[in-house]
């Protein structure tokens, strides 16, 4: 397997936490091959590759040990694209 193919597979299989009630974002990310868990905004999560939250102003990003992206003002496609771009870094 080429190294670029291996890198592509690694980011596609990311563990992502999505804030409730955004099931549409969860489904879209699962369709891309990611493992997705829904969470409540007050949960203290660890061990994920990325998080998707309602708005960055609504959460304490220090409660997460992973980067987060905001749903606020974005379409589902925008969110999925943002998540995948950040996972490639």
C-alpha positions, 0 to 999 in steps of 0.5 A: 500500500502506498504511503499516501493511501495509508495516510488517507485511510488513517484520517478516514477512520477517525473517531469523532464526537458530535454534539446532540442533536445533530444526527445529520452531521453524525450520519454524513461523517459515518458515510465518509467512514468515520466512527462517530459518537453523539455527546451532550454539551456538558460531557467531558470527552477524551480520546477522540480525533475531532469534535463537532459542537453547536458553537465554539462560544457555547462550550469550554474547549478545554474540556476536550483533548482534541480539536473542535469545529463549529456547526454554527452557520455551516451546512452539513457538507461544510462541516464534513469538509472542515473536519476532513481538512483538519484531519489531514493536517 
